[in-house]
């Protein structure tokens, strides 16, 4: 059998303890033709040396701390395309993968050409609770909703389905997408929304966005988003939430995202509704 060539791309900055767990899980993957690319964006915790010592077969690309997520992914993608990759798979360094996840993604990709396909994602510490199972936009009410977030999986998520978007964890992208759509937008969406922006751009080029529940990975959610910006509801927290590149509700980023993808009749109304929802949430947790 001719197995497509896969490159798994993992961007990170520090967090070596998570990266080692991710690589350990990838070592058990049941697929014969894949390489791993680590993109280290200026880590200061000895990550490169530790990975080189323990996983000499992993390709390490280095950034200076200014690549962020989208720039790191793009660096890995460009390297993989030069090495004749058939498909690219993106992971976070704090993901743990099921041994069959890659095989299931590849089989699904072959059966569904011109598709970008994501894995079903559970929480690492609660391995039957849904972290990601696709999502959709409620443009009229200014909401971006993750389908089934926090629900217990009792077998109800068993069929391949088309979704509007998904996260950037355990996603397989065909080479053709980068040739037709281009790369992730590291200028406008360096850290957050770069993945969703790409899926929506790909949809405009005729690609389907699919959720394959047979491919499974696990995520440490506690490492992402505004959870790491400081004390909740302090003036510093609110400032960082609105203006930090590390925030999912960064106002400049959200404006650009909605401006690019929101139906014209709901912009700029959606921006007001989105931040009204944020303020409501902040007030509820006081």
Rosetta blueprint (number, residue, H / E / L):
1 X L
2 X L
3 X L
4 X L
5 X L
6 X E
7 X E
8 X E
9 X E
10 X E
11 X E
12 X E
13 X L
14 X L
15 X L
16 X H
17 X H
18 X H
19 X H
20 X H
21 X H
22 X H
23 X H
24 X H
25 X H
26 X H
27 X H
28 X L
29 X L
30 X L
31 X L
32 X L
33 X L
34 X E
35 X E
36 X E
37 X E
38 X E
39 X E
40 X E
41 X E
42 X L
43 X L
44 X L
45 X L
46 X L
47 X H
48 X H
49 X H
50 X H
51 X H
52 X H
53 X H
54 X H
55 X L
56 X L
57 X L
58 X L
59 X E
60 X E
61 X E
62 X E
63 X E
64 X L
65 X L
66 X L
67 X L
68 X H
69 X H
70 X H
71 X H
72 X H
73 X H
74 X H
75 X H
76 X H
77 X H
78 X H
79 X H
80 X H
81 X H
82 X H
83 X L
84 X L
85 X L
86 X L
87 X E
88 X E
89 X E
90 X E
91 X E
92 X E
93 X L
94 X L
95 X E
96 X E
97 X E
98 X L
99 X L
100 X L
101 X H
102 X H
103 X H
104 X H
105 X H
106 X H
107 X H
108 X H
109 X H
110 X H
111 X H
112 X L
113 X L
114 X L
115 X E
116 X E
117 X E
118 X E
119 X E
120 X E
121 X E
122 X E
123 X E
124 X L
125 X L
126 X E
127 X E
128 X E
129 X E
130 X E
131 X E
132 X E
133 X L
134 X L
135 X E
136 X E
137 X E
138 X E
139 X H
140 X H
141 X H
142 X L
143 X E
144 X E
145 X E
146 X E
147 X L
148 X L
149 X L
150 X L
151 X L
152 X E
153 X L
154 X L
155 X L
156 X L
157 X L
158 X L
159 X L
160 X L
161 X E
162 X E
163 X L
164 X L
165 X E
166 X L
167 X L
168 X L
169 X L
170 X L
171 X E
172 X E
173 X E
174 X E
175 X H
176 X H
177 X H
178 X H
179 X H
180 X H
181 X L
182 X L
183 X L
184 X L
185 X L
186 X L
187 X L
188 X L
189 X L
190 X L
191 X L
192 X L
193 X L
194 X H
195 X H
196 X H
197 X H
198 X H
199 X H
200 X H
201 X H
202 X H
203 X H
204 X H
205 X L
206 X L
207 X L
208 X E
209 X E
210 X E
211 X E
212 X E
213 X E
214 X E
215 X E
216 X E
217 X E
218 X E
219 X E
220 X L
221 X H
222 X H
223 X H
224 X L
225 X H
226 X H
227 X H
228 X H
229 X L
230 X L
231 X L
232 X L
233 X L
234 X L
235 X H
236 X H
237 X H
238 X H
239 X H
240 X H
241 X H
242 X H
243 X H
244 X L
245 X L
246 X L
247 X L
248 X L
249 X L
250 X L
251 X H
252 X H
253 X H
254 X H
255 X H
256 X H
257 X H
258 X H
259 X H
260 X H
261 X H
262 X L
263 X L
264 X H
265 X H
266 X H
267 X L
268 X L
269 X H
270 X H
271 X H
272 X H
273 X H
274 X H
275 X H
276 X H
277 X H
278 X H
279 X H
280 X H
281 X H
282 X H
283 X H
284 X H
285 X L
286 X L
